Amino acid sequence: MPPTSTRQRRQEFPEPSSIVAFPWLGGATLLPPLTGQPSCLILPPGHSAMRSFTKAQRQAIERDLRRLVEGEVLFDEISRVLYASSACIYEIPPLGVVLPRHAKDVVAVMRYAHERDIPVIPRGAASGVAGQAIGWGLVLDFTKHMNRLLKVHPRENFVQVQPGLVLERLNEALRPYGKFFPPDPSSGRFCTLGGMIATNAAGIHSLKYGTTKDYVLGLDVVLANGERVWLADEGDPLFQRLTGTHPQVASLVEGLRHL
């Protein structure tokens, strides 16, 4: 069961686990320790802080990340071009791409990026039309490895999911139980649950069933400084920031959802 405290620190990271983070388009997120209120710095495209990196700097960052994570690290030009666009009209080539294999990879990337003031842009299906999945920093793609339905609790009426799980796959798994996840965006066949949390996805039946934030019970998150905490829906302002009501400032780790 998840911790009862809304901000309980996790000293151990049991597997399987899941993480996702959703900074704003091209934005750098800065978050102080949990002793104070969260804050974020939003940098629009073209801002002077959206610096370029030399070839030597990119190679050094790539080498560092390969030592830190077990997932794939992609810094080649083809990958950077592929991840420069999404369903929106913008194109912003990233510094590089990481495909995290587990929670520890995400913690390592967030901590590394925080120490060097490099933005992190977590990415799901990239189906958003406002540019949420692109940016000039490090892209974290959760769709390859962190895309599992961890547990189904039909009697208690909730599930535990990883952020890269596609909505349609979740509902297919729930059908034998006579359950479904109510928010139904038009991109439901391919959008990921992490992206749905970040944007508070809705759908044509939202007047009857509500939106995604109405079904999120708890989030296991990694903050921008690499700290991992549990958040629950108890009026916590940081929890509200992570469910699509504000620009995002952290990385989410395990989701509990009502059915």
Salt bridges, closest charged atoms under 4 A:
GLU62 OE2 - ARG66 NH2 2.86
ASP64 OD1 - ARG67 NH2 2.46
GLU70 OE1 - HIS102 NE2 3.12
GLU72 OE1 - ARG101 NH2 3.89
GLU72 OE2 - LYS144 NZ 2.52
GLU72 OE1 - HIS145 NE2 2.61
GLU77 OE2 - ARG80 NH1 2.95
ASP105 OD1 - HIS102 ND1 3.90
GLU115 OE1 - ARG116 NH1 3.23
GLU168 OE1 - ARG169 NH1 3.26
GLU172 OE2 - ARG169 NH1 3.76
ASP184 OD2 - HIS205 ND1 2.52
ASP214 OD1 - LYS213 NZ 3.56
ASP220 OD2 - ARG10 NH1 2.53
ASP220 OD2 - ARG228 NH2 3.02
GLU227 OE2 - ARG9 NH1 2.10
ASP236 OD2 - ARG7 NE 3.09
